[in-house]
Each structure stands twice: as C-alpha cells, then as structure tokens.
Amino acid sequence: MEYKTQKTYQRFTLSQRIEHWVLMLSFTILAVTGLPQKYVGHEWAETLIGWMGGIETVREIHHIAAVILLLESIYHVVAAGYRLFVLRVSPSILPSPKDLIDLIDDLRYNLGLTKRRPRMDRYTYQEKLEYWAVVWGTVIMAITGFMMWNPITTTRFLPGEFVLAAKAAHSGEALLAVLAIITWHVYHVHIKHFNKSIFTGKLTEEEMRHEHPLELERIEAGQVPQPPDEKTRRQRERIYLPISVLISGLLLLGLYEFVTYEQTAITTLPRRAVVAYAPATPTPTPTPAPSPTPKAVPTTAQPAGSQAAVAVPHTIADHEHCLLCHGVGAIKPFPSDHTGRGNETCLLCHPLAAAEETLPTAEPATAPSFSTMVLPIFQAKCAVCHGEMAGLNLSSYEDIMRGSDNGPVIVPGQPEASPLIQKMSGTHPARLSEEELAIVRAWIAAGAPNN
C-alpha cells in the first residue's frame, strides 16, 4: 500500500507508449517470420514456416510487418521533430561525454571497485545505446531490405554481389537485434528491475531516485523547462507543420516506391520429389556381346527376366555414351547405387527394345560454343540472382546441368521442353534478348554440349 501512494513522475506520453507497442509487435513479427527464412532447411525453421502457412505466406507477413515498422519510423521522425522544435524539449537522448564516464563508473561498481553507483540523468547510457541501436538497425534493414525486395533494380546500379551482401547484412543484423533484445533489454527492463513506465507512463519517486537521480534533483529544484505558452506554440507550429507535411509526404512516397518499384524476382516453387530407380536385385555381370543400335525406344518399362526394367525414354545412337549425361552430378536420375558402374552395364536393366512408333530425332546442328557464347549470357543476366536461389546455380556447366531443387532446367535436344526456356519465354522478370534466347535455344537443340 505504501508503494502505491508514492508520488509519481511522468516518464512517457501516451503517443510514445503507443509507438513502443507498434515497434514491439512489428519487431516480433519480423523476427518470427525472418529467422526461419534465414535458417530454412533446419527442422525447426521448416516447422515454423509450415505452421504459418508456407514460405510465400511467411514472406507476405514479413513484408507487411516491415511496412508497419517503416510507417512507425516516419511517425517517430515527425513526432521527435515536433518535440524538439515546437516544444523545445531538451535533446537528452543524444550521446554525451558523461555517458562514457557513467559506463566506466558502472563497470567499477559492478566489479566492486567502488561502492557508489553512477548518478544517471533522464536517459542512462544503456537506454541511449538501445535507442540508437534501434535507429541504426532500422536504417540498415531498410537499405538491405530494399536491395533484396528490388534485386533487378539494385543490379542496374551495383554489381550482383551487392544483393548477396545485402542478404548477409540483413539476416546478420536481424539475428544481432533479436539476441540484443533477449539478453540486454529483457535483463535490464524485466529481470534486473521490472520497469512499468512504458505501460503506465510514470515512475515512482523511489524509482526516479534509484535510476534517474540527476533528473529528480532538477525537478525538485524547479529547473525543468516549462512548455511554451499557447501563442508561442502556435507560431512555431505554423512553421513546423508545413515542413513536417512535406517531409512526411516525401518519406511516404519513398515507402510506396520501396514496396511497388518492381515485382520481386524471387518466386518459390514447390519442391518435386524425384524417386531414383533402384533395382530389386543386384546388377548381373555383363556378357560380351555386340550391342544393337536401335532406331527408336519405347517410352514404357519392359520386363527383363524376373525384374521390372525401365526402358530408355529417348532415342540414343550409341549406348556407350550413357554416362556422358547420366553420370554423377549430371542429368538425373542417377541413384547412389549406380556409382562406379560403367556404360557397358546400362542396357542390362534399361533395354532398348524395338518400338512400334519411331521417336522424332532432332536434325543435326552446329552447337553454339557454351564457354564463349552461352555461359557469358548466363553470367551476365542470370547468375546475379541464381547463384543459390531455389538451388539453381547458373555459373558453370556442371551446376546448370545439375538443375535446381525442382529438377533439371535443361533437356538436351529439346529446348521447348526445357524449364529454363519456358521460364524465359514467359513472365520471368529478367529477360534475355531475342538474339540471346536464340543462342541458348540452338545450344540446347544441339544437345547442350560442354564445348
């Protein structure tokens, strides 16, 4: 009862407390939706993403929370300007030499080198560190967020590596912020001493004397600056309000451009499970025999003895070159139990029976050079985003032929059946010119050689 009857002092206004709630909620949502994206692939992250409705839903929620945080930041800038210019509140949140002295004295007190605590003013050095960390973090997250939200625009002015650097900085700053809140803020505000002022707006006299003794002394001595009279306040408002409207308008326009400048190039497709063929019995030892050269092959599996065999689903001129395409790390499927097998064993499980219908065969073509014509196109137009996106890497022949998490993107000899051509011919944000697309088509039509 004695604690409740103590004299109290105004600490935060209602608008400042509402700001804190908006900041706290948006920050929490950003952390909950952002960290699983940083650690995607880990079981806990995949579980959280599933609970929230999938990766695309998580990204939408993350973007909405980011917009709310930026809106709150715009309001904070305008409100802080009003307090400084119109109300002439002291800018006590700015760092000062005394903060360094307080930090040293606090360390000495905690180490037992002195029995006297440092006497803090309205804002302690801890509170200033937290405030400016939020300002710094918001600026970093806004800049790097724009670069990831608008990667194509970014790469028009900066090298593609800057998008990857932005991703690293964005996720690293996010992790640092979450850890700082949990270890620093929660300890000082909720564990060391539960400070209720952000909820009630007030501190008791005992709390003021313990945490902000210098401010309490000024209040008791009547040295607190008084708010301006009505006439002075209105004169200042006539100057500040038009300026604040202009600044707010420009910042809101910038936020609108931030969100709508381009359709992001990042699209997440559902993963397709690839079931590798595994023979029911060990592969028999091959017997020397001339290999037939078929003109066509069936598209359905044919029995081979007592074992279900999978027929080759395309025409080939010579079975001795199977592993050129179906080697480890090349075109799938290539089951792990096939490692070490030679070309001579392929037809034992994958027969080339005569077909009723002859499959179409592509006309011979002179393939454009992959190293001098095709790869430079991918490096210039695609590798900026597809260095790791969706598991697709377009920076080398091996990576291109390996494909993405969703399967191969190149079907040798069949450009129109290749997902890469389908994507580039559709609504993909990054487009190849007609000449570039023709080169890639011709290369695939010639069998996509590594020439």
N, C-alpha and C positions, 0 to 999 in steps of 0.2 A: 504494500500500500504506500509505503514511503517513496518507492521508486516512481510510482505513477503520479505523485503530487509534486515532483520536482519541476523546476522551471525548465522550459524548453526553448530552443532557438531554431529559427528557420534555416534549413540547410539547402533544400532543393524545392523549386517551384513545381506546380502540377505539370506544366508542359515539359519540364526536364525529366520528371518521373515517367511520363508517357513515352518520351524519347528513349529512356532506358529500357522500357518494356519492349518497344518496337525493335530496338537494337538486339536485345537478348533473344527474342523469338526468331528474328531473321538470321542471326548468327547461328543459333542452334539448328535451324532447318538446313542452313548451308553446310554445317558440319556433318549432320546426319546423312545428307544426300551426297556430299562431296567426298568424304573419306572412303566410302565403299567404292566410288569410281577410281580413286587413287590406288586402292588395293584390290581391284577387280581380279578375279581368278582365285582369291582366297575364299575358303568355305564361308567364313562369317560375312564377308562382303557380298558374296553371291546370295546368301540367305536374306540379308537385309534388302538387297535390290529386289528379290522376289517378293518379299513382304510389301514393298512399296509399289508393286505393280509392273516391274520390269525396268530395264535401263532407260528406255525413252521417257517413261513417266518420271523416273528419278531426275533425268536431265531437265524436264519441264518444270518440276517443282524447284529444282536448284536455280533455274533461271528466274523464276518468279520471286524467290527469296532474295536473289541478287538485286533485282529491280527495286524491291521494297527497301533493302539496305541503302541503295543509292538515293532513293527518294528521301529517306530519313537523313542522309548525309547532306543533301541540298537544303533541307529544312534547318538542319543544325547550323550550317554556314550562315543562313539568313538570320536565324534567331540569335546567334552569337554576335553578329554584326549589330543587331538592334541593341543588345545589352551594352556593347562597347561604345557605340556612337550616340545612341539616344539616351540611355540610362546612365552612361558613363560609369559602368561598373569596372572596378579595377581588374586588369588582366592578370589575375594572380595565378592562373593556370600555366603561365609561361615559365619555363625553367629559369632559375636564378642561381648565383654562386652559393647561396645559403643551402640549396638542395644538396650540393656536394658535401658541404660541411655536415649537414644532418645525416647524410649517408655514412660518413666516416664515424660520426659520434654514435650512430645506431649500431654499427659494427662493433665499436669498442664496448658499448653497453651489453650487447649480446654475448661478447667474449668475456665479460666480467672484468674488463679493464677500467670501467668507471661505474659508479652507482647511480649516475644521473642520466635520465633519458633525454634525448634532444627535444627541444621545445618547438613544436611544429606550428605552422601558420594555417591559413584556411585550407590549403591543399598540401598534403605531405609529399615528399619526393616519390613515395610509392604510387600515390594517386596520379601524379604527373606522368610517371613512367607508363602507367596503364593507359592514360588518356592519349598520349602521343603515340603509343604503340598501336592503338586503335586507328588513329589518323593515318599513320604510316602504312599499316596493314591494309586499310581500305583503299588507299591510293594504289598500292602495289596490286591488289586483287582486281581493281577496276581496269588498270592498264593491261595486265596479263589476261584478264577475262575478255577484254575486247579483242585481243590478238587471237585468242582461241575461238571466240564466237564468230569472228570475221577473218578466217585464215587466208582466204583468197586476196582480200584487200590488203592484209598485212604483207603478203609476199609480193605485192606490186611495188612496195617501197623498201622492204627489207629482205635479206636472204631468208630462205625457208627455215634455216636452223633457228631463227628467232622464234618461230612458233613452238618448236620443241623446248627452247629455253623458257618461253613463257609458261608452258605446261609445268616444267620442273619448278619454276619460281612460284607459280600459283599453288600447286599442291604442297610445296615445302612451307610456304608462308601459312597455309591453312593448318597444317599439322603443328607448326610452331604456335599459332594462335590458340588452338584447342588445348595444347599442353600448358600454355601460359595461364589460360583461364582456370584450368583444373588445379594446377599446382600453386599458382601465385594468388589469383583473385579469390578463389574459393577459400584458401587458407586465411588470408588477411581479413576477409569480409564475413566469412561464415564460421570458421573454426576458431581462429585466434580470438575473435570477438565478433558476435553477431550484430552487425550494424544494420539497423532497421530504417535508417534515414531515407534510403531510396524508395521505400514503400510508404513511410509516413511523412516524409519531407522534413522531419525535425530530429534534433539531437537533444538529449537531456544535458543539464548543466554539468553533471558528473562526466558524461561522455565528452563534452567540449573541453573540460579541464584536463582530461586524460589525453585526448587526441589532438586538440587544436588550442592549446593554452594561449598562444600569442593572439589569436583571433578573439578569444574570450576576453582577454585583457583590454583590447581595443574597444570591444562592445561595452564593457563595464565602464571604461573611461570616456565613453561618448565620442570616440574618434572614428566612428563608421560614417562614410559619406552618405548624405541623405539623397533620396531620389529627386530629380528636377521637379520644379513646380509645373503646373499644368500648361502655362503659356510657353515655357522653355521647351517642354517635351513636345508640344505640337509644332513648334518651329523646327525642331530637329527632325521630327517625323516627316515634315513636308520635303525635307532634303533627302532623307534616307529612304523613304518608301518608294519613290520612283526608281532610285538606284537599285533597291532590292528586287523590285519587279523585273527590271531589265536583267539583272544577274540571274534571277530565278528562271526567267524565260530562256535565256541562253543555255543554262545548265539543263533544263528540261528538254530543250531541243537537242542538245548533245546526247541526253539519255535516250531519246526517241531514235536518233540515228544509231546509237550504240546497239539497240535491240533490232532495228529493221534494216540496217545497212545492206546486209546480204543474207541469203539463205545459207546457213552453215553447210560446209562440205562434209560434215561428219554425219553419216547415216548408219545406224546399227542394224544389221540384218540378223535374223535368227540363224543360229548355227545348225548346219545339217550334219547329221551323224553319218559317217562313212564306215560301212561294215566291210572289213577286209575279208577276202576269201581265205579260208583255212581248210586244207584238205583233211578229210576224215581219217585217211591212212597215210603213212609216210610215202614220200615220192619214190616210185620204183627206180631201180638202176636202169639207165637208158641202154638200149641195144643198138649197135652200129647199123644204120640203115639209111639209105638215101631219103632225104626229106622232100616230100611233094611240094610243088609250088602251086597253090590253089589260085584260081581266078577270083573267087569270092568266098565269103564265110557266112555262116548262119548267125543270126542275132539272138538265138536262144540256146540254152545249155543242152548239150548232148551227153548221153551216158557213155562212160568209159569203163568197161568192166563192171564191177560192183560199186563203183564210186561215181557220184554225181560230178560231172566235169563242166567247167564253164568255157564256152566257146569264145574265141577271139571276136569282139564285137565290131571289127573293122577290117578292111582289106589290107593285106601286107604283101610285099613282093618277096620277102626273104625272112624266114623266122629267125635267122642267125642274128638279127639286129634288134631283138625284143628289148634287151636291157638298155638300149640307147635311150628309149623313152621310159621304160618301166624299171629303171634302176633305183637304188635307194636315194631318196630325196628328189626324185623326178616325178613324172606323172603318176598319180595314184590310180588304182590301189597297188600297194606293194606291201604285203603282210610281212611282219617281222620274221616269220619262219622261212621266208624266201631268201634271207640274207645268205650270201655265199654260193647260191646256185648259179649255174651258167646258162647261157642261151640254149644249150643243147637239150635241157630238160623241160623247156616251156611247153612243147606240144604234147608231152605225156599227159598233162592234166587239162590243157587248153587246146582241144583238137581243132583242126581246120578241115571240117567236112565240106563236101560239095553242097552248094546252095541251089535252091530252085530259082532264086532271083539273084541277079548279079548286082552287087552294090555299086553305086556310081564312084568313079575314080577321078580325082582332080587332074586336070591337064598339067603336064609338066610346066614349070615356071622357073624363071631365074629369080632366086630369092634375093631381096634387098639385104645388104650387109647388116647383121644385128649390131655389131660393135661400132660401126661408123654411121649408121643411118637410124636404126630403131632405138637402141639404147639411149642416144642423146635426146631423143624425143621424150622418152620416159623420165629421164633425169631432169629435164627442163620443166616438164608440165605435170608430172605425177609424183615424183619422189619426194616433193616437199611435204605432202600430206601422207602419202603411202610409204613412209619409212617404217611404220609399225601399225598403222590404222587397220583394224579388222584383221590383223595378222598378215596383211598383204604388203610385201616389200618389192618395189619395182626398181631397185638399184643394181641388180645383177641378173644374169641369165638364170642361174640356179634358183634364186628367190622368185623370179617371175614364173618359172615353170612349176615351182612348188605350189603356187597359188595362195589363197587366203584361208581363213578359218572356215569359210563356207565351201571350199573345194577349189579345183583348178579354175583359172581365169582364161587360159589359152587352150584351145582344142586344135592341135596341129592339123593343117589341111582343111579346117572348117572355120573360117573367120566369122561367119554369121552365127555359128553355134557357140562361139567363144564369149563368155560373160563380159570380158573386157570390151569387145566391140559393141556388144549390146548396150553396155553402160554408156560408152562414149557416144553412141548413136541416139541415146535417149535424153534424159533431163539432167545428166550429171553436171554439176556447177562448173567444173574445169573441163573445157572442150578443146579438142585438137582441131587444127585447121583441116580443110578437105585434103590438102596435099599430104599432111602428116598422117591422117587417117588412112589414106590410100596406101602409103608406105607400110603401115602396120598390117593392113589387110593382106597386101601382097606377100609380106613376110610369113604370116600365118598360113596363107593359102599354099605356100611353098613348103610347108611342113614345120615352120618355126625353127629353122636350124640355128645352131650356135656358130655362126660364120663371121 
